[in-house]
Amino acid sequence: MTGKQRAYLRSLANPLTSKYQFGKNDLNDNFIKQIDAALEANELIKITVLETAPLSPRELSDKLCGLTGAEGIQVIGSKVVLYRESKENKKIEIPK
């Protein structure tokens, strides 16, 4: 993914509210399934990492990208933005 495409996705993620929180529980199958389903439905999601979380926002982003096949778009403060093109529910058209 190019820098321009990443910047475009960051601009789309800016007004999004964080619907998912990662807290004191470690990364479990249920959370991964929830994020995977959210990526399929929305393509672009924002996750808040709480202070009690066992992983830093960067570590969470890297692990979720590896487990779900998503792209890490942005990690800023305690927010993580992930993108994965939907197989059946494509909404976002990324410029070439």
N, C-alpha and C positions, 0 to 999 in steps of 0.2 A: 504494500500500500504506500502510495506517495505521500509526501508531506502536505500537498494541496488537498488530497482526499481526506487525510486525517483532520486537517483544519476545517474542512466542510462538515465533517461529522461532529467535531467539537462544537461548531456553531449550532448544529441541530440539537445537541445534548444540553446546551446552556440553559434553555428554559424548562427542561425536564425536571420533575421532582423525583427525589430518590424514593422508590417504592420498596426497596429491599435493604435490609440491615444485616450486617455480619457482626455478631457479638461475641460473648464469652465462650460459646460452644465452638469446638474445633470444626473444620470443614467436614461436613458429613454428607452422605448420599442424598438425603432429603433436600438439603440446601442446593446441592449441585443439580438435582433434577428440577428444582424450582427455577433456578437461573437458566438452565437449558431450555425449559418450556417458555420462559419469558423472552429469551433471545429468539426463539422460533416465532413467537407471536408478535414481538415488537421490533426486532432487529437491533435496536439501540436502547440500552438500559443504563441506569445510574444506581450505584450501590453505595450506601454509607457504611463505613467501617467504624464501629464504636471503640472507645478507648480501652474497653475491657477485652477486646479481641486478641487472640493469641498470635495473629499474623498482622503485619503492617499492611497498609493499603497496596503498596507495590508488590509484596509477596502474594497477597490475595489475588491481585490482577494476574500475575504470572501463573499461578496455580489454576485459576479458573480458565484462563486462555488455553492452557494445556489440556484440561479436562473436558472442555466444551467445544474446542475448535474456534473460539472467538478471537477477535483482535482487540488488544488493549488500546483504547483510543486516548485515554487521559487518566492520570492519577494526580489529583490536586487536593492537598490537605487530606481530609478523611473520605473524599469521594473518589469512586472508581467508575469509569465509563467504559463499557464493553460494546462491541458491535459484532454481529454475525449475520450474514445474508440468510434470509429465510428461504427454505426450500419451496414452500407452498404459499407463503403469505407475503410476498415481496412488496415493500412499501417505499423504501428509500432508493432513489436513483443516484448513484455516486458518479460525479463527473470524471471523465477519463483523463 
